[in-house]
Amino acid sequence: MRKIALVLVSQKSIKLIFAYAEVDKYFYIYDELEESVDLVKDLPKGGLIKSTTTNEVIKVLKMFKRLCESQKVEDSFAYVMQFVSKAKNQVSFIDEIESSSGFKFNVLPQDQEINAIYLSAINSLDAPRGVIVDVRTDCTNVVKYFRRNILFQACIPIGAQALADLFVSPNCDPVEVHQQMVDFFKTQLVDYGLTPELIEGYKFICVGSLSDSLFKLYAKKTKYPVNIEHNFSIDNNQFDELYKFVETLDVDGTKKIKGISEEGADVFAGAMSIFRAVFDLQSEYDIYFTTYGLKEGLLLLNTIPNIQEKPIPDITQYSLDALQAQYNLSMKNGNKVSDLAIIIFKQLKVLHKLPRTYLKSLRVAATLYRCGEVVNFKNFYRNCFNVISNSIVFGISHKELLLGAFIAENVDPDSFSLTDWVRYKDLLDENDLEAMKRLSAILKIAIGLDITGCGAISDLTCDVLGDSVIMKTCTESDVSFEIKYALHGAKNFKKAFNKYLEIL
């Protein structure tokens, strides 16, 4: 994999994102820096980006260039957001920052920006039809899609800060101000053609930093046990409860909501009012959150050039492959163990009687079963729980992710902690606990059957005979070593299924 960098020059800041990437396969971000520079402060006055501001930008970009050189970045992609088109000296500004920094910049038009956000969402979430809501300080983007085709898009030039500036005033009544902002933004939605009929039955997908603040507030208020925004979801009743809490808070622009957002309370109030106005287009709805937005979409476009015409067919496998690369795991071994575990699961359905939904968790645990080694080889099954439970796997719910982490940990039952299980009692129940033990027993056998990493066993069949299960391996080579290690799981298998295990 090679190192690449992405530079984004936006209205208020300049970002540098570092990533590892393999062309036409995957990428993962490993670092990000952001420097605040207000590039639009002088535009309303004379329509120019002043030389003092340009010098600030150049100073930051030169520092970013040095960082790229020290990181031995092989390729970089740099963009200036659409705001620059409002500057009369757009061409000279871009020429100057290019010649001074060494980066080659492209101006990112609004439609391409929305397209990058859309591509990021559909290639990271299992949501065939959705309405993407991207609330920013200066604008709000809304994109409706169905089966990976954009059906509607709009960029409304009113964002959280702009909305707050219109209505928030000293000593104002928070509830009254929220209602005024909601009513005003609903008129904007009508003007841009967003009607209840247009999005009926669609899921809302929230992206961006203000979406992250909404997730953090909900997680903090409800003591949600998983600190991952991606693939988190709430319904209309849960959002209503949160909104009723927020609309009573002080919206003083000089104050911040501690631990929730870098923006002022007025900006967050504006964001919540926009969310309220958009969500009110439906009486019942689900809201999904994703951390994958503009920068991930641009990295996708530069890493997988044909992503526009051919979206990722299996987003779960894509993200598992990226994680295996990130954790320096053997992809051949991880995918083989996953295949074998799934075969055993299907062959033993008459015994475990578990629904197919558990296959997602088993797939995660089997593919990443060695990921604990990135922390420490000793007790690496215990470390697996921490690594998996803090990883982002596309198309996997938080419950399925947690269950996968516990399945991997319980391959060594001595590593399993019931105390940790109880922490997640709101997501996992007693049925999941019994299922986890059976899936761990299956995984331990699958690990043994590819202990050499050679992929020698192509298939297997399972027969249930009385008090025994007989597994017959399909192979063209000697797999006595693999069978020996797989039988190390016979004791766990007996506890989970009350059957003796034989492998031929």
C-alpha positions in Angstrom: 0.0 0.0 0.0 1.1 3.5 -0.7 0.8 6.7 1.3 -1.5 9.5 -0.2 -2.6 12.9 1.1 -5.7 14.9 0.6 -5.8 18.7 1.1 -9.1 20.6 1.5 -9.2 24.4 1.5 -12.7 25.4 2.8 -14.2 28.7 4.0 -13.0 28.6 7.5 -10.2 26.0 7.6 -7.6 23.9 5.8 -7.4 20.2 6.3 -4.7 17.6 5.6 -5.7 14.0 5.5 -3.2 11.1 5.4 -4.2 7.7 4.1 -2.8 4.4 3.0 -4.3 3.2 -0.3 -4.1 0.4 -2.7 -5.4 1.5 -6.2 -8.7 -0.1 -7.2 -9.1 -1.7 -3.8 -9.3 0.3 -0.6 -7.9 3.0 1.6 -7.8 3.9 5.3 -7.2 7.2 6.9 -4.4 7.2 9.5 -4.1 10.9 10.4 -5.7 14.2 10.0 -4.7 17.8 10.7 -6.8 21.0 10.6 -5.8 24.7 10.7 -8.3 27.5 11.1 -8.1 30.2 8.5 -11.1 32.5 7.7 -10.9 32.8 3.9 -14.2 34.5 3.4 -14.1 37.3 6.0 -13.3 39.9 3.4 -15.5 38.7 0.5 -18.6 40.6 1.5 -16.7 43.9 1.5 -14.8 43.9 -1.8 -15.2 40.5 -3.3 -11.5 39.8 -2.8 -9.4 37.3 -0.8 -6.8 39.8 0.6 -3.1 39.2 0.5 -2.9 38.9 4.3 -5.3 36.0 4.1 -3.5 34.4 1.1 -0.3 34.6 3.1 -1.9 32.8 6.0 -3.1 30.0 3.6 0.4 29.7 2.0 2.0 29.4 5.5 -0.3 26.5 6.4 0.1 24.8 3.0 3.9 25.0 3.2 3.8 23.3 6.6 1.5 20.7 5.1 3.9 20.1 2.3 6.8 19.5 4.7 4.6 17.1 6.6 3.9 15.2 3.3 7.6 15.0 2.6 8.4 13.8 6.0 5.7 11.2 5.8 7.0 10.1 2.3 3.7 10.7 0.7 3.7 9.3 -2.9 0.7 11.2 -4.3 -1.5 14.1 -3.1 -4.9 15.5 -4.2 -5.8 19.1 -3.4 -9.1 20.9 -3.6 -10.5 24.4 -3.0 -14.2 24.5 -2.2 -16.8 26.3 -4.3 -16.7 29.4 -2.2 -13.6 30.6 -4.1 -15.7 31.2 -7.2 -17.2 34.3 -5.3 -13.8 35.9 -5.2 -12.9 38.3 -8.0 -9.2 37.3 -7.7 -10.0 33.5 -7.8 -7.5 32.8 -10.5 -4.6 34.7 -9.0 -5.3 33.3 -5.6 -5.1 29.7 -6.8 -2.0 30.4 -8.9 -0.3 32.0 -5.9 -1.0 29.1 -3.4 0.0 26.5 -6.1 3.3 28.1 -6.9 4.1 28.7 -3.3 3.1 25.3 -1.8 3.7 22.8 -4.6 0.2 21.4 -4.4 -1.9 21.3 -7.6 -5.4 22.5 -6.8 -8.8 21.8 -8.3 -11.9 23.9 -7.6 -14.6 21.5 -6.3 -18.0 22.5 -7.8 -21.1 22.1 -5.6 -22.5 19.2 -7.6 -19.2 17.3 -7.4 -19.0 18.0 -3.6 -22.5 16.5 -3.2 -21.6 13.6 -5.4 -18.6 12.8 -3.3 -20.8 12.8 -0.1 -23.4 10.6 -1.8 -20.7 8.1 -3.0 -19.3 8.0 0.5 -22.7 7.2 2.0 -23.8 4.5 -0.4 -20.5 2.7 -0.2 -20.4 2.6 3.6 -24.0 2.1 4.7 -26.4 -0.8 3.9 -29.3 1.6 3.0 -30.7 1.0 -0.5 -32.9 4.1 -0.3 -32.2 7.2 1.7 -32.2 10.9 2.1 -28.7 12.3 2.9 -28.8 15.3 5.2 -25.6 17.3 5.4 -26.1 20.3 7.7 -23.1 22.8 7.8 -22.6 26.2 9.2 -23.2 28.0 5.9 -25.5 25.6 3.9 -27.6 22.4 4.0 -27.2 19.7 1.4 -30.1 17.2 0.8 -29.7 14.2 -1.5 -32.4 11.6 -2.2 -31.2 8.3 -3.8 -32.7 4.9 -4.6 -30.7 1.8 -5.6 -27.6 3.9 -6.0 -29.1 6.5 -8.3 -29.5 10.1 -7.3 -33.2 11.1 -7.7 -33.0 14.6 -6.2 -30.4 17.0 -4.8 -30.4 20.5 -3.4 -28.0 22.8 -1.8 -29.9 25.2 0.4 -27.8 28.3 1.2 -28.9 28.4 4.8 -26.8 26.5 7.4 -26.7 26.3 11.1 -24.8 29.5 11.7 -26.7 31.5 9.1 -30.0 30.3 10.6 -28.9 31.2 14.1 -27.7 34.6 13.0 -31.3 35.4 11.7 -33.1 34.5 14.9 -30.9 34.2 18.0 -30.7 37.4 20.1 -29.7 38.2 23.7 -32.1 37.0 26.3 -34.3 35.3 23.8 -36.7 32.5 24.7 -35.0 29.2 23.5 -38.3 27.4 22.7 -39.7 30.3 20.8 -36.5 30.8 18.8 -36.3 27.1 17.9 -39.9 27.2 16.6 -39.1 30.3 14.5 -36.0 28.7 13.0 -37.9 25.4 12.3 -40.8 27.3 10.6 -38.4 29.5 8.6 -36.4 26.5 7.3 -39.6 24.6 6.4 -40.4 27.4 3.9 -36.9 26.9 2.5 -37.6 23.2 2.0 -40.8 24.1 0.1 -39.0 26.6 -2.1 -36.5 23.9 -3.1 -39.2 21.3 -3.8 -38.7 19.1 -0.7 -42.2 17.7 0.1 -43.4 14.8 2.3 -44.5 12.9 -0.9 -40.9 13.2 -2.2 -39.3 11.3 0.6 -42.1 9.1 2.0 -40.7 5.8 3.3 -37.0 6.8 3.0 -34.4 6.6 5.7 -32.6 9.8 6.8 -28.8 9.6 6.7 -26.9 12.3 8.6 -23.4 13.2 7.7 -20.9 15.9 8.8 -19.6 17.5 12.0 -23.0 18.7 13.2 -24.4 15.2 12.7 -21.6 14.0 14.9 -22.6 16.5 17.6 -26.2 15.2 17.5 -24.9 11.6 18.0 -22.6 12.7 20.9 -25.5 14.5 22.6 -27.8 11.4 22.3 -25.0 9.0 23.4 -24.2 11.2 26.4 -27.8 11.7 27.5 -28.7 8.0 27.2 -25.3 6.7 28.3 -25.1 4.7 25.0 -22.2 2.2 25.5 -20.7 2.2 22.0 -18.5 5.2 21.0 -18.9 4.8 17.3 -21.1 7.1 15.3 -21.1 5.1 12.0 -24.2 2.9 11.5 -25.8 4.2 14.7 -29.5 4.8 14.3 -32.5 6.3 16.2 -36.1 6.5 15.3 -38.5 9.5 15.3 -39.5 9.0 19.0 -35.9 9.1 20.1 -35.2 12.2 18.1 -38.3 13.9 19.5 -37.1 13.3 23.1 -33.7 14.7 22.2 -35.2 17.7 20.5 -37.5 18.5 23.5 -34.4 18.6 25.6 -32.3 20.7 23.3 -35.0 23.3 22.6 -35.0 24.4 26.3 -31.2 25.0 26.4 -29.7 28.5 26.4 -28.8 29.4 22.8 -26.3 32.1 23.7 -23.8 32.3 20.9 -21.0 32.9 23.4 -21.5 29.5 25.1 -20.7 26.0 24.1 -22.3 22.7 25.0 -19.6 21.0 26.9 -18.4 17.7 25.4 -20.7 17.9 22.5 -19.6 20.4 19.9 -16.8 22.8 19.0 -19.5 25.2 17.7 -21.4 27.6 19.9 -24.7 26.7 21.4 -26.4 29.0 18.9 -24.9 27.0 16.0 -26.0 23.7 17.5 -29.5 25.1 18.0 -29.6 26.1 14.4 -28.5 22.6 13.3 -31.2 21.0 15.5 -33.8 23.2 14.0 -32.8 22.3 10.5 -32.8 18.6 11.4 -36.3 19.1 13.0 -37.6 20.8 9.8 -36.3 18.1 7.5 -37.4 15.2 9.7 -40.9 16.7 10.0 -41.4 15.8 6.4 -42.3 12.3 7.7 -44.4 11.3 10.7 -42.4 8.1 11.3 -38.8 7.6 10.2 -35.4 6.2 11.0 -32.2 8.2 11.2 -28.8 6.7 10.4 -25.5 8.3 11.1 -22.2 7.9 9.2 -18.8 9.4 9.8 -18.0 8.9 6.1 -18.5 12.2 4.2 -16.8 14.5 1.8 -13.1 13.6 2.4 -13.9 9.8 2.3 -15.8 10.3 -0.9 -12.9 12.2 -2.5 -10.5 9.5 -1.4 -12.8 6.9 -2.9 -12.9 8.7 -6.3 -9.1 9.0 -6.3 -8.4 5.5 -5.1 -11.1 3.6 -7.1 -11.5 5.7 -10.2 -14.5 3.6 -11.6 -16.5 4.0 -8.3 -18.9 6.3 -10.0 -20.0 3.7 -12.5 -19.5 0.6 -10.3 -20.3 1.0 -6.6 -18.7 -1.5 -4.2 -20.8 -4.7 -4.4 -20.1 -6.0 -0.9 -19.4 -3.2 1.4 -18.9 -5.5 4.4 -16.1 -7.5 2.7 -14.6 -4.3 1.4 -14.3 -2.8 4.9 -13.1 -6.1 6.3 -10.3 -6.3 3.7 -9.3 -2.7 4.5 -9.1 -3.6 8.2 -7.1 -6.7 7.5 -4.6 -4.5 5.6 -4.6 -1.9 8.3 -4.0 -4.5 11.0 -1.4 -6.3 8.9 -3.3 -9.5 8.9 -3.0 -12.4 6.3 -6.0 -11.8 4.1 -5.8 -15.3 2.7 -6.0 -16.8 6.1 -8.7 -14.4 7.5 -11.0 -15.0 4.5 -10.5 -18.7 4.5 -11.3 -19.0 8.3 -14.4 -16.9 7.6 -15.5 -19.2 4.7 -14.9 -22.3 6.9 -16.8 -20.9 9.8 -19.8 -20.0 7.6 -19.8 -23.5 6.1 -19.8 -25.1 9.6 -22.6 -22.7 10.7 -24.8 -23.7 7.8 -24.0 -27.4 8.1 -24.9 -27.4 11.8 -28.1 -25.4 11.6 -30.1 -28.4 12.8 -28.1 -28.2 16.1 -27.7 -24.5 16.8 -31.0 -23.4 15.3 -29.7 -19.8 15.1 -31.1 -17.4 12.5 -28.9 -16.3 9.5 -28.6 -12.8 11.0 -25.9 -14.2 13.3 -23.7 -14.9 10.2 -22.7 -11.2 10.1 -21.2 -11.3 13.5 -19.5 -14.6 12.8 -18.0 -13.2 9.6 -16.5 -10.2 11.4 -15.1 -12.4 14.2 -13.6 -15.0 11.8 -12.1 -12.5 9.4 -10.5 -10.4 12.2 -9.7 -13.2 14.7 -6.0 -12.3 14.8 -6.4 -8.5 15.1 -5.6 -8.6 18.8 -1.9 -9.1 17.8 -1.6 -5.4 16.9 -1.9 -4.7 20.6 0.0 -7.7 22.0 0.4 -11.3 21.0 -0.1 -12.3 24.7 -3.8 -12.6 25.4 -4.6 -11.6 21.9 -8.1 -13.0 22.0 -8.8 -10.6 24.8 -7.3 -7.8 22.8 -9.5 -8.9 19.8 -12.5 -7.7 21.7 -11.1 -4.2 22.2 -9.9 -3.9 18.5 -13.1 -5.2 16.9 -15.5 -3.3 19.2 -13.7 -0.1 18.2 -13.5 -0.8 14.5 -15.9 0.4 11.8 -17.3 -2.4 9.7 -19.7 -1.3 6.9 -23.1 -2.9 6.8 -22.8 -4.1 10.4 -25.0 -2.8 13.2 -23.5 -1.9 16.6 -25.1 -5.0 18.1 -23.6 -7.2 15.4 -20.2 -5.6 15.8 -20.2 -6.1 19.6 -21.3 -9.7 19.2 -18.5 -10.3 16.7 -16.0 -8.9 19.2 -17.3 -11.2 21.9 -17.3 -14.3 19.6 -13.6 -13.6 18.8 -12.7 -13.1 22.5 -14.5 -16.3 23.6 -12.5 -18.5 21.3 -10.4 -18.6 24.5 -13.1 -18.8 27.2 -10.6 -17.7 29.8 -10.5 -14.3 28.1 -14.2 -13.8 28.2 -15.5 -11.3 30.8 -19.1 -11.5 31.9 -18.7 -8.1 33.5 -18.0 -6.7 30.0 -21.0 -8.4 28.6 -23.3 -6.8 31.2 -22.0 -3.4 30.2 -23.9 -3.9 26.9 -27.1 -5.3 28.3 -29.2 -2.8 26.4 -27.9 -4.2 23.1 -27.3 -7.9 23.9 -29.5 -10.3 25.7 -29.3 -13.9 27.2 -30.2 -15.4 23.8 -27.2 -13.6 22.3 -25.0 -14.9 25.0 -25.9 -18.5 24.2 -25.5 -17.9 20.5 -22.1 -16.3 21.1 -20.8 -19.4 22.9 -21.9 -21.6 20.1 -20.4 -19.3 17.4 -17.1 -19.1 19.3 -17.0 -22.9 19.3 -17.5 -23.0 15.6 -14.9 -20.3 15.1 -12.2 -22.2 17.1 -12.7 -25.2 14.8 -12.4 -23.0 11.7 -9.2 -21.4 13.0 -7.7 -24.8 13.5 -8.7 -26.0 10.0 -6.5 -23.3 8.5 -3.9 -23.0 11.2 -1.1 -23.3 8.6 -2.7 -20.4 6.5 -2.3 -22.6 3.4 -6.0 -22.8 2.6 -5.7 -26.6 2.0 -9.2 -27.4 3.0 -11.6 -26.4 0.2 -14.8 -27.7 1.8 -16.3 -29.9 4.5 -19.5 -31.7 5.4 -21.0 -32.3 8.8 -23.0 -35.3 9.9 -24.8 -35.5 13.2 -24.9 -39.1 14.4 -26.3 -39.7 17.9 -24.1 -37.9 20.4 -21.4 -37.1 17.9 -20.7 -34.7 15.0 -18.5 -36.0 12.3 -16.8 -33.4 10.0 -15.3 -34.6 6.7 -12.8 -32.4 5.1 -12.4 -32.0 1.3 -8.7 -31.5 0.4 -6.0 -32.7 -2.0 -3.2 -32.6 0.5 -2.3 -33.9 4.0 -4.2 -31.9 6.6 -3.5 -34.0 9.6 -1.8 -30.9 11.3 -4.9 -28.8 10.6 -7.2 -31.5 12.0 -5.1 -31.8 15.1 -5.4 -28.1 15.9 -9.1 -28.0 15.0 -9.7 -30.8 17.6 -8.3 -28.4 20.2 -11.8 -27.0 20.0 -13.5 -30.3 20.8 -13.9 -29.4 24.5 -15.6 -26.0 23.8 -17.7 -27.7 21.1 -19.0 -30.3 23.6 -19.9 -27.6 26.1 -21.7 -25.5 23.4 -23.6 -28.3 21.6 -23.4 -31.3 24.0 -21.9 -33.4 21.2 -18.6 -35.0 20.7 -16.5 -33.9 17.7 -14.7 -36.1 15.2 -12.9 -34.6 12.1 -11.8 -36.8 9.2 
